Amino acid sequence: MDKLKKFDLMEKITRELDDLKHSQTAVIQKIGKIEVDNMELNNAKLEDKLGIMHQNAADILDSIAAVLENFEEVKNKFEGKNNIAGLREQEILDGLK
């Protein structure tokens, strides 16, 4: 795989991880809304399960954030080391010929 294709794939993975982070945040918010509704209902079993679900979802969000941060560092180092901007310019110039 050439360097530009590899970098493009790294950017795609970064976007997918970011999307996953947003999706997991939405899951946590939905669980929170159900927890608030259950305060009125006061169902003990639901309260126990939602608390566990909320914690598990929060742990997953933390994991996603850590993976994303690490992967962005790897991607940025790859970009700098391989002069991706220069390779993109050369690709454009080659396309004009």
C-alpha positions in Angstrom: 0.0 0.0 0.0 1.5 3.4 -1.0 1.9 6.1 1.6 -1.1 8.3 0.4 -3.5 5.3 0.4 -2.3 4.3 3.8 -2.8 7.8 5.1 -6.3 8.0 3.5 -7.2 4.8 5.3 -5.8 6.2 8.6 -8.0 9.3 8.1 -11.0 7.1 7.4 -10.4 5.1 10.6 -10.1 8.3 12.5 -13.5 9.5 11.2 -15.0 6.2 12.1 -13.6 6.2 15.6 -14.9 9.8 16.0 -18.3 8.7 14.8 -18.3 5.8 17.2 -17.4 8.2 20.0 -20.4 10.3 19.1 -22.7 7.3 18.9 -21.6 6.0 22.3 -22.2 9.5 23.8 -25.7 9.3 22.4 -26.2 5.9 24.1 -25.1 7.4 27.4 -27.5 10.3 27.0 -30.4 7.9 26.2 -29.6 5.8 29.3 -29.6 9.0 31.3 -33.0 10.1 30.0 -34.4 6.7 31.0 -32.8 7.0 34.4 -34.5 10.3 34.9 -37.9 8.9 33.7 -37.4 6.0 36.1 -37.1 8.4 39.1 -40.8 9.0 38.7 -41.6 5.3 38.1 -39.2 4.2 40.8 -38.6 0.6 39.4 -35.8 -0.8 41.5 -34.7 -3.5 39.0 -34.6 -0.9 36.2 -32.6 1.4 38.4 -30.0 -1.3 39.1 -29.7 -2.4 35.5 -29.6 1.2 34.1 -26.8 2.1 36.6 -24.7 -0.8 35.4 -25.5 0.0 31.7 -24.5 3.6 32.3 -21.2 2.7 33.8 -20.4 0.1 31.1 -21.3 2.6 28.4 -19.1 5.3 30.1 -16.2 2.8 30.3 -16.6 2.0 26.6 -16.6 5.8 25.8 -13.4 6.2 27.7 -11.8 3.3 25.8 -12.9 4.8 22.5 -11.5 8.2 23.4 -8.2 6.7 24.4 -7.9 4.6 21.2 -8.9 7.7 19.1 -6.3 9.9 20.8 -3.5 7.3 20.4 -4.5 6.6 16.8 -4.5 10.4 15.9 -1.0 10.6 17.3 0.1 7.7 15.1 -1.6 9.2 12.1 0.0 12.7 12.7 3.5 11.2 13.1 3.0 9.2 9.9 1.8 12.4 8.1 4.9 14.4 9.2 7.4 11.6 8.6 6.1 10.9 5.1 5.5 14.5 4.0 1.9 13.7 3.0 1.2 17.3 2.0 4.1 17.1 -0.4 3.0 13.8 -1.8 -0.5 15.2 -2.3 0.9 18.2 -4.2 3.0 15.8 -6.4 -0.1 13.7 -7.0 -1.9 16.8 -8.3 1.0 17.8 -10.5 1.2 14.3 -11.9 -2.5 14.4 -12.7 -2.1 17.7 -14.6 0.5 16.1 -16.9 
